[in-house]
Amino acid sequence: ISSDVTERLRSAETAARLSAIVEGSHDAIFSHDLDGAIDTWNGAAARLFGYDQANIIGKHLGDLLVPGSAYEVGEMLRGVAAGQESTEMMTLGQRSDGSTFHIVVLISPVRNPDGAVVGASTIARDVSDEVELRKRTEQDRRRLADAQASARLGSFDLRTSPMGNLNWHTAVLNERSIPHQVPDGVVKSVAG
């Protein structure tokens, strides 16, 4: 009897520890059935999506994403139900106020003691800052490439004369369809 009580206490301690880990996470963590009906919800999920637990339990996972994501969510849930260990996607989440944000969603199976899939858990993370940073980096990369290409528009050559000559590379202007006129006194270059 004492070993049974010890095992129950150990299980209760483990369950309490796992619950504290989930509740203390900065990621939204929640569970749902294989149809997508939400049945648990941590504090980070409430902060991320703007729904308190009382207003989200029983709602569909798809309600947390922008309209149009239902097919992808359904595919993910079917994959998990079929035994796929986890599936991940990046999409747009939708908060209770209707605002949207970039989100990564990871759905994993929840199994009963016999190993049968009885539901799913979802971990969701707002990646809007990372997406915005990537977008700005790509814009900066394009601007840099344009600036580097534009640097070929003209050059100042001090070796030609003490006053220097401005060589105007019309080929670069032509390839970019930039209207141009070579100013008076400027040496027109044949190099492009």
C-alpha positions as CSV (number, residue, x, y, z in Angstrom):
1,I,0.0,0.0,0.0
2,S,2.8,2.4,0.9
3,S,4.5,2.0,-2.5
4,D,1.1,2.7,-4.2
5,V,0.7,5.9,-2.2
6,T,4.3,6.9,-3.0
7,E,3.7,6.3,-6.7
8,R,0.5,8.4,-6.6
9,L,2.4,11.2,-4.8
10,R,5.2,11.1,-7.3
11,S,2.7,11.2,-10.2
12,A,0.9,14.1,-8.6
13,E,4.2,16.0,-8.2
14,T,5.1,15.3,-11.8
15,A,1.7,16.5,-13.0
16,A,2.0,19.7,-10.9
17,R,5.5,20.3,-12.2
18,L,4.4,19.9,-15.8
19,S,1.4,22.1,-15.2
20,A,3.7,24.8,-13.8
21,I,6.0,24.5,-16.8
22,V,3.1,25.0,-19.2
23,E,1.6,27.9,-17.2
24,G,5.0,29.6,-16.9
25,S,5.9,29.3,-20.5
26,H,6.1,32.5,-22.7
27,D,4.7,30.4,-25.6
28,A,1.0,30.0,-26.0
29,I,0.2,26.3,-25.2
30,F,-3.2,24.8,-25.4
31,S,-4.8,21.5,-26.1
32,H,-7.8,20.5,-28.2
33,D,-9.6,17.5,-29.5
34,L,-8.9,16.0,-33.0
35,D,-11.7,18.2,-34.4
36,G,-10.0,21.3,-33.1
37,A,-12.2,22.2,-30.1
38,I,-10.0,23.9,-27.5
39,D,-10.1,22.3,-24.0
40,T,-7.1,23.8,-22.2
41,W,-5.4,27.2,-22.4
42,N,-2.4,28.7,-20.7
43,G,-1.8,32.3,-19.6
44,A,0.6,33.0,-22.5
45,A,-2.2,32.0,-24.9
46,A,-4.6,34.4,-23.2
47,R,-2.0,37.2,-23.6
48,L,-1.2,36.4,-27.2
49,F,-4.7,35.9,-28.5
50,G,-6.6,38.1,-26.1
51,Y,-9.2,35.5,-25.0
52,D,-9.5,34.4,-21.4
53,Q,-10.0,30.8,-20.7
54,A,-13.7,31.1,-20.1
55,N,-14.2,32.6,-23.5
56,I,-12.1,30.2,-25.6
57,I,-12.8,26.7,-24.2
58,G,-14.9,24.9,-26.8
59,K,-14.0,27.2,-29.6
60,H,-12.3,25.9,-32.7
61,L,-8.5,26.2,-33.2
62,G,-9.3,27.8,-36.6
63,D,-10.9,30.8,-34.8
64,L,-7.4,31.8,-33.7
65,L,-6.2,32.1,-37.3
66,V,-7.1,34.3,-40.2
67,P,-10.0,33.1,-42.3
68,G,-8.7,30.9,-45.1
69,S,-6.4,28.8,-42.8
70,A,-9.1,26.3,-42.0
71,Y,-7.9,23.9,-44.7
72,E,-4.3,23.9,-43.4
73,V,-5.4,23.4,-39.9
74,G,-7.7,20.5,-40.9
75,E,-4.7,18.9,-42.7
76,M,-2.5,19.3,-39.7
77,L,-5.1,17.8,-37.4
78,R,-5.7,14.8,-39.8
79,G,-1.9,14.3,-39.9
80,V,-1.7,14.2,-36.1
81,A,-4.7,11.9,-35.9
82,A,-3.0,9.6,-38.4
83,G,0.1,9.3,-36.1
84,Q,2.3,12.1,-37.4
85,E,4.4,13.2,-34.5
86,S,4.1,16.9,-35.0
87,T,3.4,19.4,-37.8
88,E,4.3,23.1,-38.0
89,M,3.2,26.0,-40.1
90,M,3.6,29.7,-40.3
91,T,0.5,31.7,-40.8
92,L,-1.4,34.7,-39.6
93,G,-3.0,34.6,-36.2
94,Q,-6.0,36.6,-35.3
95,R,-6.6,38.1,-31.9
96,S,-9.9,38.6,-30.2
97,D,-9.9,42.3,-31.3
98,G,-9.5,41.2,-34.9
99,S,-5.9,42.3,-35.3
100,T,-3.6,39.9,-37.1
101,F,0.0,38.9,-36.5
102,H,2.6,36.4,-37.9
103,I,2.6,33.2,-36.0
104,V,4.3,29.8,-36.0
105,V,2.0,26.9,-34.9
106,L,3.3,23.5,-33.9
107,I,0.6,20.8,-33.4
108,S,1.6,17.5,-31.7
109,P,-0.4,14.5,-30.7
110,V,-1.7,13.8,-27.2
111,R,-1.8,10.1,-26.4
112,N,-3.6,8.1,-23.8
113,P,-1.7,5.5,-21.7
114,D,-2.2,2.9,-24.4
115,G,-0.6,5.1,-27.0
116,A,-3.7,6.0,-28.9
117,V,-4.0,9.6,-30.2
118,V,-6.8,11.2,-28.2
119,G,-6.2,14.9,-28.9
120,A,-3.5,17.4,-29.8
121,S,-1.5,20.1,-28.1
122,T,-0.5,23.3,-29.9
123,I,2.4,25.6,-29.2
124,A,2.0,29.0,-30.8
125,R,4.6,31.8,-31.0
126,D,4.3,35.3,-32.3
127,V,7.0,35.8,-34.9
128,S,5.9,39.2,-36.2
129,D,9.2,40.9,-35.1
130,E,11.3,38.3,-36.9
131,V,9.1,38.5,-40.1
132,E,9.4,42.3,-40.0
133,L,13.2,42.1,-39.5
134,R,13.5,39.8,-42.5
135,K,11.3,42.1,-44.6
136,R,13.4,45.2,-43.6
137,T,16.6,43.2,-44.2
138,E,15.4,42.2,-47.7
139,Q,14.4,45.9,-48.4
140,D,17.9,47.0,-47.3
141,R,19.5,44.4,-49.4
142,R,17.6,45.6,-52.5
143,R,18.4,49.2,-51.7
144,L,22.1,48.3,-51.4
145,A,22.0,46.4,-54.7
146,D,20.3,49.4,-56.3
147,A,22.9,51.8,-54.8
148,Q,25.7,49.6,-56.0
149,A,24.3,49.4,-59.4
150,S,23.6,53.2,-59.5
151,A,27.2,53.9,-58.5
152,R,27.9,52.8,-62.1
153,L,25.8,55.7,-63.4
154,G,28.8,58.0,-63.4
155,S,32.3,58.3,-62.1
156,F,34.8,61.1,-61.5
157,D,38.2,60.3,-62.9
158,L,41.0,62.4,-61.5
159,R,43.7,60.7,-63.6
160,T,42.5,62.2,-66.9
161,S,43.2,65.9,-66.1
162,P,43.8,68.1,-63.1
163,M,40.2,69.1,-63.1
164,G,39.0,65.6,-63.7
165,N,36.4,64.3,-66.0
166,L,33.0,63.0,-65.3
167,N,32.3,59.9,-67.2
168,W,28.6,59.3,-67.8
169,H,27.7,55.7,-68.3
170,T,24.6,55.9,-70.5
171,A,24.4,52.1,-70.9
172,V,23.4,51.8,-67.2
173,L,20.8,54.5,-67.6
174,N,19.4,52.8,-70.7
175,E,19.2,49.4,-69.1
176,R,17.1,50.9,-66.2
177,S,15.0,53.0,-68.6
178,I,16.1,56.2,-66.8
179,P,15.5,59.2,-69.0
180,H,18.8,61.1,-69.3
181,Q,20.7,63.8,-71.1
182,V,24.4,64.1,-71.0
183,P,25.3,67.5,-69.5
184,D,27.6,69.8,-71.5
185,G,31.3,69.3,-70.8
186,V,30.8,65.7,-69.7
187,V,32.8,63.0,-71.4
188,K,30.4,60.3,-72.7
189,S,31.8,56.9,-71.9
190,V,31.4,53.9,-74.2
191,A,32.0,51.5,-71.3
192,G,28.9,50.5,-69.5
